[in-house]
Amino acid sequence: MNQPKNYSKSANRALDVLDYFARCGRPARGAEIADALGIARSSADQLLKSMVLSGYLVRPGEGQAYFPSLRMARFGHWIAGCYPDIERYRAIVEDVHEQTGCVVTLTMRNDCFMQMMTAARGSDDDPLLDVGAKVPVLGSAIGSAALTTQSRKAIARLVERARLRHAVLGEVDWDQPIDEEIRLFRMKGYSWRPSKRVRGAGTSQRPVEYWSIAMTLPHVAGTPEIVLGLAGPTPRVRPHEWDLVNLMRRSIRLNMAH
């Protein structure tokens, strides 16, 4: 029973290694990779040697540095074509975060959930903002934004799946047609929704009301939609919602035009 879990963890770690190379853009030693990924150096050593044996990594010099091999080139070329604007998306996240100080995220829909791809969050330590974390499509502003590109039938099918899996964030009024709400969001060009977060630890915990805004980004046809989200304490965000929406749109327009 433990083997699939272990294999899954190793597979994720291997992908984390490749992602690290994509971020640093140069050869890296095993100790550096282990420290960056937060794993034991002995475990990293075994993983890296396994990736070398499989031909995914090479050690081109006399030192101990690793680097992705030619075997990864075809995959890298293909995925880069799927997301040619990834650097522009990241520039939008950084720009909006710098101008607002709010939490700014990029997410993608993964069936009934929205999965976190990147987040600019400052001192916010919410684990839901960790890369790979998931929140339900239903009940979230980012999920509602993703649904604005879907047909009425597709939305109805997703609602049914979400109900069966209890994949709902907060309270959802099932007697109120969700497609009416999505139609409003589609007309406005963005979605919005309140949420609650718990801040502090132990006896100092306190609920904080958040207000979230989200909209889809331009993307390549045939690839999943990418959603830009912004969130912050309700008193700080909600009164300025329209200004923030315009700021997000302006950043998208300027960065996608470069």
LODRENZA-611990 format. One record per residue (C-alpha): residue in three letters; x negated, y, z negated; residue number from 1. Coordinates in Angstrom, 3 decimals. Each point is the difference from the previous one (the first is absolute). Layout:
ATOM | ALA | X | Y | Z | NUM .
...
//
This chain:
ATOM | MET | 0.000 | 0.000 | 0.000 | 1 .
ATOM | ASN | -2.928 | 2.350 | -0.614 | 2 .
ATOM | GLN | -1.706 | -0.498 | 3.350 | 3 .
ATOM | PRO | 2.291 | 2.187 | 2.131 | 4 .
ATOM | LYS | -0.347 | 2.814 | -2.542 | 5 .
ATOM | ASN | -3.801 | -0.292 | 0.033 | 6 .
ATOM | TYR | -0.126 | -0.132 | 3.782 | 7 .
ATOM | SER | 2.244 | 3.036 | 0.207 | 8 .
ATOM | LYS | -2.228 | 1.932 | -2.395 | 9 .
ATOM | SER | -3.109 | -0.892 | 1.985 | 10 .
ATOM | ALA | 1.664 | 1.039 | 3.242 | 11 .
ATOM | ASN | 0.974 | 3.334 | -1.500 | 12 .
ATOM | ARG | -3.529 | 0.528 | -1.298 | 13 .
ATOM | ALA | -1.447 | -0.722 | 3.445 | 14 .
ATOM | LEU | 2.287 | 2.615 | 1.523 | 15 .
ATOM | ASP | -0.976 | 2.418 | -2.775 | 16 .
ATOM | VAL | -3.624 | -0.517 | 1.015 | 17 .
ATOM | LEU | 0.752 | 0.860 | 3.622 | 18 .
ATOM | ASP | 2.007 | 3.024 | -1.100 | 19 .
ATOM | TYR | -2.966 | 1.149 | -2.075 | 20 .
ATOM | PHE | -2.271 | -0.177 | 3.051 | 21 .
ATOM | ALA | 2.548 | 2.016 | 1.985 | 22 .
ATOM | ARG | -0.093 | 2.686 | -2.694 | 23 .
ATOM | CYS | -3.771 | 0.161 | -0.531 | 24 .
ATOM | GLY | -0.958 | -0.533 | 3.661 | 25 .
ATOM | ARG | -3.421 | -1.562 | -0.628 | 26 .
ATOM | PRO | -1.674 | -3.195 | -1.231 | 27 .
ATOM | ALA | 0.438 | -0.653 | -3.732 | 28 .
ATOM | ARG | -1.630 | -2.237 | -2.584 | 29 .
ATOM | GLY | 1.946 | -2.589 | -1.944 | 30 .
ATOM | ALA | -0.321 | 1.811 | -3.330 | 31 .
ATOM | GLU | 1.315 | 3.213 | 1.545 | 32 .
ATOM | ILE | 3.007 | -1.802 | 1.499 | 33 .
ATOM | ALA | 0.757 | -1.807 | -3.261 | 34 .
ATOM | ASP | -0.102 | 3.219 | -2.018 | 35 .
ATOM | ALA | 2.144 | 1.876 | 2.505 | 36 .
ATOM | LEU | 2.664 | -2.725 | -0.030 | 37 .
ATOM | GLY | -0.176 | -0.579 | -3.747 | 38 .
ATOM | ILE | -0.866 | -3.692 | 0.163 | 39 .
ATOM | ALA | -2.752 | -2.049 | -1.614 | 40 .
ATOM | ARG | -3.253 | 0.048 | 1.945 | 41 .
ATOM | SER | -0.198 | -3.810 | -0.093 | 42 .
ATOM | SER | 3.476 | -0.253 | 1.538 | 43 .
ATOM | ALA | -0.877 | 2.595 | 2.636 | 44 .
ATOM | ASP | -3.170 | -1.894 | 0.843 | 45 .
ATOM | GLN | 1.958 | -3.201 | 0.659 | 46 .
ATOM | LEU | 2.604 | 1.824 | 2.052 | 47 .
ATOM | LEU | -2.540 | 1.881 | 2.124 | 48 .
ATOM | LYS | -2.015 | -3.147 | 0.698 | 49 .
ATOM | SER | 3.216 | -1.756 | 1.057 | 50 .
ATOM | MET | 0.816 | 2.863 | 2.374 | 51 .
ATOM | VAL | -3.516 | -0.257 | 1.455 | 52 .
ATOM | LEU | 0.432 | -3.746 | 0.574 | 53 .
ATOM | SER | 3.301 | 0.693 | 1.773 | 54 .
ATOM | GLY | -1.643 | 2.602 | 2.203 | 55 .
ATOM | TYR | 2.003 | 2.963 | -1.281 | 56 .
ATOM | LEU | -3.060 | 1.645 | -1.573 | 57 .
ATOM | VAL | -3.671 | 0.072 | 0.937 | 58 .
ATOM | ARG | -3.196 | 1.029 | -1.764 | 59 .
ATOM | PRO | -1.810 | 1.717 | 2.858 | 60 .
ATOM | GLY | -3.103 | 1.244 | -1.805 | 61 .
ATOM | GLU | -2.631 | -1.377 | -2.345 | 62 .
ATOM | GLY | 1.835 | 1.358 | -3.047 | 63 .
ATOM | GLN | 3.114 | -1.225 | -1.722 | 64 .
ATOM | ALA | 2.512 | 2.264 | 1.768 | 65 .
ATOM | TYR | 3.096 | -1.385 | 1.719 | 66 .
ATOM | PHE | 1.897 | 1.343 | 3.012 | 67 .
ATOM | PRO | 3.091 | -1.127 | 2.001 | 68 .
ATOM | SER | -0.870 | -2.140 | 2.993 | 69 .
ATOM | LEU | 0.999 | 0.167 | 3.642 | 70 .
ATOM | ARG | 2.713 | -2.541 | -0.827 | 71 .
ATOM | MET | 2.004 | 2.853 | -1.590 | 72 .
ATOM | ALA | -0.354 | 2.345 | 2.967 | 73 .
ATOM | ARG | 2.989 | -1.244 | 1.997 | 74 .
ATOM | PHE | 2.287 | 0.229 | -3.024 | 75 .
ATOM | GLY | -1.339 | 3.447 | -0.857 | 76 .
ATOM | HIS | 0.529 | 1.219 | 3.562 | 77 .
ATOM | TRP | 3.579 | -1.318 | 0.054 | 78 .
ATOM | ILE | 1.031 | 1.393 | -3.397 | 79 .
ATOM | ALA | -1.547 | 3.392 | 0.826 | 80 .
ATOM | GLY | 2.261 | 0.133 | 3.052 | 81 .
ATOM | CYS | 3.035 | -0.735 | -2.175 | 82 .
ATOM | TYR | -0.792 | 2.900 | -2.338 | 83 .
ATOM | PRO | -2.012 | 2.504 | 2.065 | 84 .
ATOM | ASP | 1.048 | 2.922 | -2.207 | 85 .
ATOM | ILE | -1.019 | -1.455 | -3.374 | 86 .
ATOM | GLU | -2.567 | 2.732 | -0.687 | 87 .
ATOM | ARG | 2.597 | 2.638 | 0.817 | 88 .
ATOM | TYR | 2.437 | -1.659 | -2.404 | 89 .
ATOM | ARG | -2.610 | 0.117 | -2.736 | 90 .
ATOM | ALA | -0.704 | 3.648 | 0.775 | 91 .
ATOM | ILE | 3.710 | 0.726 | -0.450 | 92 .
ATOM | VAL | 0.019 | -1.724 | -3.402 | 93 .
ATOM | GLU | -3.051 | 1.936 | -1.170 | 94 .
ATOM | ASP | 1.336 | 3.292 | 1.363 | 95 .
ATOM | VAL | 3.445 | -0.288 | -1.606 | 96 .
ATOM | HIS | -1.473 | -1.170 | -3.300 | 97 .
ATOM | GLU | -2.502 | 2.853 | -0.049 | 98 .
ATOM | GLN | 2.697 | 2.586 | 0.702 | 99 .
ATOM | THR | 2.582 | -1.333 | -2.467 | 100 .
ATOM | GLY | -1.819 | -1.977 | -2.695 | 101 .
ATOM | CYS | 2.810 | -2.564 | 0.273 | 102 .
ATOM | VAL | -0.327 | -3.736 | 0.473 | 103 .
ATOM | VAL | -0.201 | -0.639 | 3.761 | 104 .
ATOM | THR | 0.217 | -3.496 | 1.481 | 105 .
ATOM | LEU | -0.009 | -2.034 | 3.191 | 106 .
ATOM | THR | 2.200 | -3.104 | -0.047 | 107 .
ATOM | MET | 1.295 | -2.588 | 2.459 | 108 .
ATOM | ARG | 3.079 | -2.192 | -0.173 | 109 .
ATOM | ASN | -0.644 | -3.649 | -0.819 | 110 .
ATOM | ASP | 3.458 | -1.554 | 0.383 | 111 .
ATOM | CYS | 2.008 | 1.083 | -3.090 | 112 .
ATOM | PHE | -2.905 | 1.940 | -1.495 | 113 .
ATOM | MET | -2.143 | 3.025 | 0.708 | 114 .
ATOM | GLN | -3.694 | -0.814 | -0.425 | 115 .
ATOM | MET | -2.557 | 2.571 | -1.077 | 116 .
ATOM | MET | -2.817 | 0.605 | 2.483 | 117 .
ATOM | THR | -1.632 | 3.084 | -1.479 | 118 .
ATOM | ALA | 0.751 | 2.565 | -2.702 | 119 .
ATOM | ALA | -1.406 | 3.383 | -1.012 | 120 .
ATOM | ARG | 1.090 | 0.339 | -3.584 | 121 .
ATOM | GLY | -2.447 | 1.987 | -2.120 | 122 .
ATOM | SER | 0.382 | -1.053 | -3.631 | 123 .
ATOM | ASP | 3.149 | -2.072 | 0.613 | 124 .
ATOM | ASP | -0.667 | -3.541 | -1.251 | 125 .
ATOM | ASP | 3.234 | -1.627 | 1.174 | 126 .
ATOM | PRO | -0.821 | -3.619 | 1.049 | 127 .
ATOM | LEU | 2.724 | 0.237 | 2.662 | 128 .
ATOM | LEU | -2.413 | 2.288 | 1.837 | 129 .
ATOM | ASP | -2.764 | -2.610 | 0.220 | 130 .
ATOM | VAL | -0.833 | -1.129 | 3.534 | 131 .
ATOM | GLY | 2.108 | -3.080 | 0.763 | 132 .
ATOM | ALA | 2.634 | 0.755 | -2.648 | 133 .
ATOM | LYS | 3.637 | -0.337 | 1.086 | 134 .
ATOM | VAL | 3.266 | 1.773 | -0.762 | 135 .
ATOM | PRO | 3.416 | -1.001 | 1.396 | 136 .
ATOM | VAL | 1.229 | 1.659 | 3.156 | 137 .
ATOM | LEU | 3.428 | 0.456 | -1.528 | 138 .
ATOM | GLY | 0.052 | 2.707 | -2.632 | 139 .
ATOM | SER | -3.265 | 1.697 | 1.008 | 140 .
ATOM | ALA | -0.498 | 3.155 | 2.059 | 141 .
ATOM | ILE | -2.788 | -1.614 | 2.028 | 142 .
ATOM | GLY | 2.235 | -2.983 | 0.747 | 143 .
ATOM | SER | 2.846 | 2.253 | 1.102 | 144 .
ATOM | ALA | -2.376 | 1.840 | 2.348 | 145 .
ATOM | ALA | -1.051 | -3.316 | 1.565 | 146 .
ATOM | LEU | 3.656 | -0.945 | 0.539 | 147 .
ATOM | THR | 0.698 | 3.168 | 1.992 | 148 .
ATOM | THR | -1.626 | -1.702 | 3.007 | 149 .
ATOM | GLN | 2.127 | -3.154 | -0.323 | 150 .
ATOM | SER | 3.336 | -0.879 | 1.575 | 151 .
ATOM | ARG | 3.164 | -0.389 | -2.053 | 152 .
ATOM | LYS | -0.091 | -3.789 | 0.466 | 153 .
ATOM | ALA | -3.648 | -0.213 | -1.069 | 154 .
ATOM | ILE | 0.763 | 2.041 | -3.128 | 155 .
ATOM | ALA | 2.961 | -2.261 | -0.852 | 156 .
ATOM | ARG | -2.190 | -3.103 | 0.327 | 157 .
ATOM | LEU | -2.677 | 1.518 | -2.225 | 158 .
ATOM | VAL | 2.577 | 0.963 | -2.638 | 159 .
ATOM | GLU | 1.249 | -3.587 | -0.083 | 160 .
ATOM | ARG | -3.527 | -1.403 | -0.388 | 161 .
ATOM | ALA | -0.820 | 2.544 | -2.694 | 162 .
ATOM | ARG | 3.128 | -0.898 | -1.974 | 163 .
ATOM | LEU | -0.862 | -3.702 | 0.107 | 164 .
ATOM | ARG | -3.566 | 0.699 | -1.178 | 165 .
ATOM | HIS | 1.009 | 2.671 | -2.543 | 166 .
ATOM | ALA | -2.410 | 2.314 | 1.811 | 167 .
ATOM | VAL | 1.554 | 3.277 | -1.083 | 168 .
ATOM | LEU | -1.563 | 2.999 | -1.735 | 169 .
ATOM | GLY | 2.284 | 1.432 | -2.683 | 170 .
ATOM | GLU | 3.772 | 0.010 | 0.416 | 171 .
ATOM | VAL | 1.588 | -0.363 | 3.419 | 172 .
ATOM | ASP | 3.710 | 0.518 | 0.584 | 173 .
ATOM | TRP | 0.844 | -2.902 | 2.316 | 174 .
ATOM | ASP | 3.487 | 1.417 | 0.586 | 175 .
ATOM | GLN | -1.525 | 3.065 | 1.653 | 176 .
ATOM | PRO | -1.140 | -0.765 | 3.591 | 177 .
ATOM | ILE | -3.765 | 0.476 | 0.086 | 178 .
ATOM | ASP | 0.032 | 0.790 | 3.703 | 179 .
ATOM | GLU | 1.875 | 3.234 | -0.743 | 180 .
ATOM | GLU | -2.853 | 1.123 | -2.238 | 181 .
ATOM | ILE | -2.572 | -1.066 | 2.592 | 182 .
ATOM | ARG | 1.926 | 1.939 | 2.652 | 183 .
ATOM | LEU | -0.340 | 3.132 | -2.141 | 184 .
ATOM | PHE | -3.730 | -0.588 | -0.483 | 185 .
ATOM | ARG | -0.392 | -0.594 | 3.732 | 186 .
ATOM | MET | 1.779 | 3.272 | 0.765 | 187 .
ATOM | LYS | -2.161 | 1.946 | -2.500 | 188 .
ATOM | GLY | -3.204 | -1.660 | 1.190 | 189 .
ATOM | TYR | -1.088 | -1.073 | -3.479 | 190 .
ATOM | SER | 1.289 | -1.853 | -3.068 | 191 .
ATOM | TRP | 0.067 | 0.911 | -3.687 | 192 .
ATOM | ARG | 0.759 | -1.776 | -3.247 | 193 .
ATOM | PRO | -0.511 | 0.341 | -3.763 | 194 .
ATOM | SER | -1.844 | -2.617 | -2.041 | 195 .
ATOM | LYS | -1.258 | -0.533 | -3.521 | 196 .
ATOM | ARG | -3.560 | -0.760 | -1.072 | 197 .
ATOM | VAL | -1.254 | -0.872 | -3.467 | 198 .
ATOM | ARG | -3.066 | 1.935 | -1.123 | 199 .
ATOM | GLY | -2.259 | -0.589 | -3.000 | 200 .
ATOM | ALA | -0.573 | -3.153 | -2.008 | 201 .
ATOM | GLY | 1.422 | -1.550 | -3.146 | 202 .
ATOM | THR | 2.002 | 2.384 | -2.149 | 203 .
ATOM | SER | -0.983 | 2.939 | 2.231 | 204 .
ATOM | GLN | 1.865 | -1.364 | 3.033 | 205 .
ATOM | ARG | 2.462 | 2.384 | 1.573 | 206 .
ATOM | PRO | 2.188 | -0.092 | 3.117 | 207 .
ATOM | VAL | -0.743 | 2.561 | 2.687 | 208 .
ATOM | GLU | 2.435 | 0.916 | 2.774 | 209 .
ATOM | TYR | -1.607 | -0.032 | 3.445 | 210 .
ATOM | TRP | 1.297 | 1.299 | 3.324 | 211 .
ATOM | SER | -1.211 | -1.668 | 3.200 | 212 .
ATOM | ILE | 0.029 | 1.135 | 3.617 | 213 .
ATOM | ALA | -0.913 | -2.209 | 2.970 | 214 .
ATOM | MET | -0.110 | 0.021 | 3.798 | 215 .
ATOM | THR | -1.329 | -2.262 | 2.733 | 216 .
ATOM | LEU | -3.193 | 0.842 | 1.872 | 217 .
ATOM | PRO | -0.461 | -0.180 | 3.773 | 218 .
ATOM | HIS | -1.248 | -3.473 | 0.890 | 219 .
ATOM | VAL | -0.787 | -2.295 | 2.928 | 220 .
ATOM | ALA | 3.082 | -1.710 | 1.446 | 221 .
ATOM | GLY | 0.231 | -3.641 | -1.057 | 222 .
ATOM | THR | -1.854 | 0.501 | -3.289 | 223 .
ATOM | PRO | 1.614 | 0.402 | -3.442 | 224 .
ATOM | GLU | 1.053 | 3.462 | -1.135 | 225 .
ATOM | ILE | -2.300 | 1.818 | -2.406 | 226 .
ATOM | VAL | 1.697 | 2.129 | -2.642 | 227 .
ATOM | LEU | -1.469 | 3.126 | -1.575 | 228 .
ATOM | GLY | 1.246 | 0.477 | -3.560 | 229 .
ATOM | LEU | -0.315 | 2.804 | -2.538 | 230 .
ATOM | ALA | 1.022 | -0.198 | -3.657 | 231 .
ATOM | GLY | -0.326 | 2.033 | -3.175 | 232 .
ATOM | PRO | 1.898 | 1.048 | -3.134 | 233 .
ATOM | THR | 3.520 | 1.068 | 0.956 | 234 .
ATOM | PRO | -0.245 | 3.584 | -1.381 | 235 .
ATOM | ARG | -3.115 | 0.508 | 2.108 | 236 .
ATOM | VAL | 1.171 | -1.623 | 3.240 | 237 .
ATOM | ARG | 3.777 | 0.180 | 0.381 | 238 .
ATOM | PRO | 0.403 | 3.821 | -0.104 | 239 .
ATOM | HIS | -2.623 | 0.253 | 2.759 | 240 .
ATOM | GLU | 1.137 | -3.002 | 2.044 | 241 .
ATOM | TRP | 0.551 | 1.859 | 3.259 | 242 .
ATOM | ASP | -3.322 | 1.846 | -0.254 | 243 .
ATOM | LEU | -1.774 | -3.308 | -0.641 | 244 .
ATOM | VAL | 1.769 | -1.662 | 2.929 | 245 .
ATOM | ASN | -1.138 | 2.797 | 2.281 | 246 .
ATOM | LEU | -3.530 | -0.265 | -1.383 | 247 .
ATOM | MET | -0.043 | -3.747 | 0.740 | 248 .
ATOM | ARG | 1.331 | 0.560 | 3.510 | 249 .
ATOM | ARG | -2.533 | 2.741 | 0.656 | 250 .
ATOM | SER | -2.863 | -2.238 | -1.143 | 251 .
ATOM | ILE | 1.228 | -2.819 | 2.233 | 252 .
ATOM | ARG | 0.280 | 2.343 | 2.986 | 253 .
ATOM | LEU | -3.433 | 1.565 | -0.488 | 254 .
ATOM | ASN | -1.897 | -3.220 | -0.747 | 255 .
ATOM | MET | 1.659 | -2.063 | 2.733 | 256 .
ATOM | ALA | -0.760 | 2.724 | 2.547 | 257 .
ATOM | HIS | -3.785 | -0.126 | -0.561 | 258 .
//
